[in-house]
Amino acid sequence: MNFLNTVKAFVANEAGAVTVDWVVLTAAIVGLGLAVVTSVRSGVSSLGTSISSSLSGASVASLGTLGSSGTTTTPSN
């Protein structure tokens, strides 16, 4: 009879239920994060390649030619 009471008490005990809930929620958040990273990875890689090719083809102006277009303008009132 003592064993039966112990089994009943074990089944009725809900002390670990909150822990199980948190484990399930944490696993869902980690899974969602992995899904987002997987879906965004190809777009970010493509964007990085585009930026790299644009920057490698760009030229840097020397300090003496910055802002000068060769024409002078006078402000109008």
Buried (B, 14 or more C-beta within 10 A) or exposed (E): EEEEEEEEEEEEEEEEEEEEEEEEEEEEEEEEEEEEEEEEEEEEEEEEEEEEEEEEEEEEEEEEEEEEEEEEEEEEE
